[in-house]
Amino acid sequence: DRVRYDARLTPLLARLEEHLAALRTHAAAPAEAFLADPWRAEAAQHRLFRAIAAAIDAAKWLAGKVRVRGRPRGFADAFDLLVRAGALPVGKRRVYIGMARLRNWIAHEAVSLPPAKVRALVRFHLPELEAFAACLRSF
């Protein structure tokens, strides 16, 4: 029923949007300021990780709701199932799978990426994460 559906989707979307708001601030920072502040880069990397994790949680839940065959076996698979169901654009399949792999790499390697790399990753993935949030809002 719609109430139970909204009760689960609303907090998933709110968590994602909280991280997106912080990422927008990081992405808008002038390059010189961003690159000169290692704490900003670390905070941006953490927010990117958390935003991707929130998107993965939502994708896993949504994959069960779009009536696609199969269950996600991993984080990347949740996005792949949504692409196959038509809920996400086919042309963005590799981007979403790449986000899941980036999340895994950050989580398991536990490294601080160079500030220039973090800035590039935030600026690359932010529009895709915003598009995913828009997709969630449409359900």
Secondary structure, 3 states (H helix, E strand, C coil): CHHHHHHHHHHHHHHHHHHHHHHHHHHHCCHHHHHHCHHHHHHHHHHHHHHHHHHHHHHHHHHCCCCCCCCCCCHHHHHHHHHHCCCCCHHHHHHHHHHHHHHHHHHHHCCCCCHHHHHHHHHHHHHHHHHHHHHHHCC
